[in-house]
Amino acid sequence: MNLARGRSPFTALSALLLRHPALIEPYARLRLRQGNRAAVIGGFRRAFAATPADSACFDQPEVAGHLAADRMGLVGRSLRGAITEQRLYSDGWRIADPYMGPRWRLAFSGHFYTPGEEAFWSEVAAGAPVILLEAGLLAQFTHAEALAALFAK
């Protein structure tokens, strides 16, 4: 995945952690210590500033409140899950070969999509991918109807 195209604090940090997996746990512990609501919302605000759709969506108090509560609930008591998930990616996570599960409809955020990226998912793909042109990280909020339409087909 090309993380350089749609640069944001989120993608820059993800790239850093993938290159330096030894930083995953110290970073997670730092985030836990700085996990008050104001710090969480500030971090999200910077990450979502990369796309106009995300920024406008996050400016809605109910969205900001929901995402802050969700993030704080996920890592507020234990970092084990967050650390384990990030380590899976840094250790070169791949789709099981052979993949025996159901096929997936693929949708990519237009802001972060790089042509050819769908090749990684070819083993699980059902049909051509959908590119949500104006979508950023919050596509589930900003492009909910387009995502729901994928399930209706």
C-alpha positions in Angstrom: 0.0 0.0 0.0 1.3 3.4 -0.9 1.1 5.5 2.3 2.7 8.6 0.7 -0.2 9.7 -1.6 -2.8 10.6 1.1 -0.5 11.8 3.8 -1.9 12.4 7.2 -0.6 12.0 10.7 -2.4 8.6 10.7 -0.6 7.3 7.6 2.7 8.7 8.6 2.5 7.0 12.0 1.4 3.7 10.4 4.3 3.8 8.0 6.7 4.5 10.9 5.4 1.7 13.0 5.6 -0.7 10.0 9.2 0.2 9.5 10.1 0.1 13.2 7.9 -2.6 14.9 9.9 -2.2 18.1 8.2 1.2 18.6 4.6 -0.3 18.6 4.4 -1.1 22.3 6.2 2.1 23.5 4.0 4.2 21.3 0.8 2.4 22.5 1.8 3.0 26.1 2.5 6.7 25.4 -1.0 7.0 23.8 -2.6 5.4 26.8 -0.9 7.8 29.2 -2.1 10.7 27.0 -5.5 9.2 26.6 -7.7 12.0 28.0 -10.6 13.1 25.9 -9.0 16.4 24.8 -5.9 14.7 23.6 -7.8 12.0 21.8 -10.0 14.6 20.0 -7.0 16.7 19.1 -5.2 13.7 17.6 -8.3 12.8 15.6 -8.8 16.4 14.4 -5.2 16.5 13.0 -5.6 13.1 11.3 -9.0 13.9 9.8 -7.8 17.3 8.5 -6.2 15.5 5.5 -9.5 15.4 3.6 -12.4 17.9 3.5 -15.0 15.1 3.9 -13.4 13.8 7.1 -12.8 17.3 8.5 -16.4 18.3 8.0 -17.7 15.0 9.4 -15.5 15.2 12.5 -16.7 18.7 13.2 -20.1 17.2 14.1 -20.0 16.9 17.9 -21.8 13.5 17.9 -19.2 12.0 15.5 -16.3 13.4 17.5 -17.8 12.2 20.8 -18.6 8.7 19.4 -15.1 8.2 18.0 -13.4 9.5 21.1 -15.4 7.3 23.4 -14.8 4.3 21.1 -11.0 4.9 21.0 -10.8 5.4 24.7 -12.9 2.3 25.3 -10.8 0.1 23.1 -7.5 1.0 24.7 -8.5 2.4 28.0 -8.1 -0.7 30.0 -5.7 -2.9 27.9 -3.4 -2.3 25.1 -3.0 -5.9 24.2 -5.4 -6.0 21.3 -4.1 -2.8 19.7 -0.5 -3.9 20.0 -1.3 -7.4 18.7 -3.1 -6.0 15.7 -0.3 -3.6 14.7 2.3 -6.3 15.1 0.3 -8.6 12.7 0.7 -6.0 10.0 4.4 -5.2 10.8 5.1 -9.0 10.7 3.9 -9.1 7.1 0.3 -10.2 7.5 -1.1 -11.8 4.4 -4.4 -13.4 3.3 -4.5 -17.1 4.1 -3.4 -19.2 1.1 -5.5 -20.8 -0.1 -8.4 -18.5 1.0 -11.5 -20.6 1.5 -13.9 -17.9 2.8 -16.6 -15.8 1.1 -15.7 -13.2 -1.4 -15.5 -9.6 -0.4 -16.8 -6.4 -2.2 -13.9 -4.1 -2.0 -14.2 -0.3 -1.5 -11.3 2.0 -1.3 -11.0 5.6 0.1 -10.4 7.8 -3.0 -8.1 10.0 -1.0 -5.8 7.2 0.0 -6.2 4.9 -3.0 -3.3 4.1 -5.3 -4.1 2.3 -8.6 -3.1 -1.3 -8.4 -3.6 -1.5 -4.6 -6.5 -3.9 -5.2 -4.1 -6.6 -6.5 -3.2 -7.4 -2.9 -6.9 -8.3 -2.2 -7.4 -10.3 -5.5 -7.7 -13.6 -3.6 -10.8 -12.4 -1.7 -12.3 -10.0 -4.2 -15.8 -10.4 -5.7 -15.9 -8.1 -8.8 -14.3 -4.8 -9.5 -13.4 -2.5 -6.6 -15.4 0.6 -5.8 -13.4 3.8 -5.4 -15.1 6.3 -3.1 -13.6 9.4 -4.8 -14.0 12.0 -2.1 -13.7 9.6 0.9 -11.0 9.7 3.5 -10.7 7.8 6.7 -14.3 8.3 7.8 -16.0 6.7 4.8 -18.4 4.8 7.1 -19.9 8.2 8.0 -19.3 10.3 4.9 -20.2 7.7 2.3 -22.5 5.5 4.3 -25.1 5.2 1.4 -22.4 4.1 -1.1 -21.1 1.5 1.3 -24.6 0.2 2.1 -25.2 -0.1 -1.7 -22.3 -2.6 -1.8 -24.3 -4.9 0.4 -27.5 -4.5 -1.6 -26.0 -5.9 -4.8 
